[in-house]
Amino acid sequence: MSASTPFQDEALQHLSAENVPAYMQALGQAARRAASELRRADTG
């Protein structure tokens, strides 16, 4: 089994607390970070 990421840990904390708005906020922030990194990625 692979190690969890900080995002996965945070998401599980929000979900276990049944805090869906906070989970969605964290998900959106992670998506923006991922999009930013993908923009800088080399096409090779």
Distance bins in CASP14 RR format, pairs under 12 A and 6 or more apart:
PFRMAT RR
TARGET T0000
AUTHOR 0000-0000-0000
RMODE 2
METHOD distances of the structure
MODEL  1
1 8 0 0 0 0 0 1 0 0 0 0 0
2 8 0 0 0 0 1 0 0 0 0 0 0
3 9 0 0 0 0 0 1 0 0 0 0 0
4 10 0 0 0 0 1 0 0 0 0 0 0
4 11 0 0 0 0 1 0 0 0 0 0 0
4 12 1 0 0 1 0 0 0 0 0 0 0
4 13 0 0 0 0 0 1 0 0 0 0 0
5 11 0 0 0 0 1 0 0 0 0 0 0
5 12 0 0 0 0 0 1 0 0 0 0 0
5 26 0 0 0 0 0 1 0 0 0 0 0
5 30 0 0 0 0 1 0 0 0 0 0 0
5 33 0 0 0 0 0 1 0 0 0 0 0
5 34 0 0 0 0 0 1 0 0 0 0 0
6 12 0 0 0 0 0 1 0 0 0 0 0
6 13 0 0 0 0 0 1 0 0 0 0 0
6 26 0 0 0 0 1 0 0 0 0 0 0
6 29 0 0 0 0 0 1 0 0 0 0 0
6 30 0 0 0 0 1 0 0 0 0 0 0
6 33 0 0 0 0 0 1 0 0 0 0 0
7 13 0 0 0 0 0 1 0 0 0 0 0
7 14 0 0 0 0 0 1 0 0 0 0 0
7 23 0 0 0 0 0 1 0 0 0 0 0
7 25 0 0 0 0 0 1 0 0 0 0 0
7 26 1 0 0 1 0 0 0 0 0 0 0
7 27 0 0 0 0 1 0 0 0 0 0 0
7 28 0 0 0 0 1 0 0 0 0 0 0
7 29 0 0 0 0 1 0 0 0 0 0 0
7 30 1 0 1 0 0 0 0 0 0 0 0
7 31 0 0 0 0 1 0 0 0 0 0 0
7 32 0 0 0 0 0 1 0 0 0 0 0
7 33 0 0 0 0 1 0 0 0 0 0 0
7 34 0 0 0 0 1 0 0 0 0 0 0
8 14 0 0 0 0 0 1 0 0 0 0 0
8 15 0 0 0 0 0 1 0 0 0 0 0
8 23 0 0 0 0 0 1 0 0 0 0 0
8 26 0 0 0 0 0 1 0 0 0 0 0
8 27 0 0 0 0 0 1 0 0 0 0 0
8 30 0 0 0 0 1 0 0 0 0 0 0
9 15 0 0 0 0 0 1 0 0 0 0 0
9 16 0 0 0 0 0 1 0 0 0 0 0
9 26 0 0 0 0 0 1 0 0 0 0 0
9 30 0 0 0 0 0 1 0 0 0 0 0
10 16 0 0 0 0 0 1 0 0 0 0 0
10 17 0 0 0 0 0 1 0 0 0 0 0
10 19 0 0 0 0 0 1 0 0 0 0 0
10 22 0 0 0 0 1 0 0 0 0 0 0
10 23 0 0 0 0 1 0 0 0 0 0 0
10 25 0 0 0 0 0 1 0 0 0 0 0
10 26 1 0 1 0 0 0 0 0 0 0 0
10 27 0 0 0 0 1 0 0 0 0 0 0
10 28 0 0 0 0 0 1 0 0 0 0 0
10 29 0 0 0 0 1 0 0 0 0 0 0
10 30 0 0 0 0 1 0 0 0 0 0 0
11 17 0 0 0 0 0 1 0 0 0 0 0
11 19 0 0 0 0 0 1 0 0 0 0 0
11 20 0 0 0 0 0 1 0 0 0 0 0
11 22 0 0 0 0 1 0 0 0 0 0 0
11 23 1 0 1 0 0 0 0 0 0 0 0
11 24 0 0 0 0 1 0 0 0 0 0 0
11 25 0 0 0 0 0 1 0 0 0 0 0
11 26 1 0 1 0 0 0 0 0 0 0 0
11 27 1 0 0 1 0 0 0 0 0 0 0
11 28 0 0 0 0 0 1 0 0 0 0 0
11 29 0 0 0 0 0 1 0 0 0 0 0
11 30 0 0 0 0 1 0 0 0 0 0 0
12 18 0 0 0 0 0 1 0 0 0 0 0
12 19 0 0 0 0 0 1 0 0 0 0 0
12 22 0 0 0 0 0 1 0 0 0 0 0
12 23 0 0 0 0 1 0 0 0 0 0 0
12 26 0 0 0 0 0 1 0 0 0 0 0
13 19 0 0 0 0 1 0 0 0 0 0 0
13 22 0 0 0 0 1 0 0 0 0 0 0
13 23 0 0 0 0 1 0 0 0 0 0 0
13 26 0 0 0 0 1 0 0 0 0 0 0
14 20 1 0 0 1 0 0 0 0 0 0 0
14 21 0 0 0 0 1 0 0 0 0 0 0
14 22 1 0 1 0 0 0 0 0 0 0 0
14 23 1 1 0 0 0 0 0 0 0 0 0
14 24 0 0 0 0 1 0 0 0 0 0 0
14 25 0 0 0 0 1 0 0 0 0 0 0
14 26 1 0 0 1 0 0 0 0 0 0 0
14 27 0 0 0 0 1 0 0 0 0 0 0
14 29 0 0 0 0 0 1 0 0 0 0 0
14 30 0 0 0 0 0 1 0 0 0 0 0
15 21 0 0 0 0 0 1 0 0 0 0 0
15 22 0 0 0 0 1 0 0 0 0 0 0
15 23 1 0 1 0 0 0 0 0 0 0 0
15 24 0 0 0 0 0 1 0 0 0 0 0
15 26 0 0 0 0 1 0 0 0 0 0 0
15 27 0 0 0 0 0 1 0 0 0 0 0
16 22 0 0 0 0 0 1 0 0 0 0 0
16 23 0 0 0 0 1 0 0 0 0 0 0
17 23 0 0 0 0 1 0 0 0 0 0 0
17 26 0 0 0 0 0 1 0 0 0 0 0
19 25 0 0 0 0 1 0 0 0 0 0 0
19 26 0 0 0 0 1 0 0 0 0 0 0
20 26 0 0 0 0 0 1 0 0 0 0 0
20 27 0 0 0 0 0 1 0 0 0 0 0
21 27 0 0 0 0 0 1 0 0 0 0 0
21 28 0 0 0 0 0 1 0 0 0 0 0
22 28 0 0 0 0 0 1 0 0 0 0 0
22 29 0 0 0 0 0 1 0 0 0 0 0
23 29 0 0 0 0 0 1 0 0 0 0 0
23 30 0 0 0 0 0 1 0 0 0 0 0
24 30 0 0 0 0 0 1 0 0 0 0 0
24 31 0 0 0 0 0 1 0 0 0 0 0
25 31 0 0 0 0 0 1 0 0 0 0 0
25 32 0 0 0 0 0 1 0 0 0 0 0
26 32 0 0 0 0 0 1 0 0 0 0 0
26 33 0 0 0 0 0 1 0 0 0 0 0
27 33 0 0 0 0 0 1 0 0 0 0 0
27 34 0 0 0 0 0 1 0 0 0 0 0
28 34 0 0 0 0 1 0 0 0 0 0 0
28 35 0 0 0 0 1 0 0 0 0 0 0
29 35 0 0 0 0 0 1 0 0 0 0 0
29 36 0 0 0 0 0 1 0 0 0 0 0
30 36 0 0 0 0 0 1 0 0 0 0 0
30 37 0 0 0 0 0 1 0 0 0 0 0
31 37 0 0 0 0 0 1 0 0 0 0 0
31 38 0 0 0 0 0 1 0 0 0 0 0
32 38 0 0 0 0 0 1 0 0 0 0 0
32 39 0 0 0 0 0 1 0 0 0 0 0
33 39 0 0 0 0 0 1 0 0 0 0 0
33 40 0 0 0 0 0 1 0 0 0 0 0
34 40 0 0 0 0 0 1 0 0 0 0 0
34 41 0 0 0 0 0 1 0 0 0 0 0
35 41 0 0 0 0 0 1 0 0 0 0 0
END
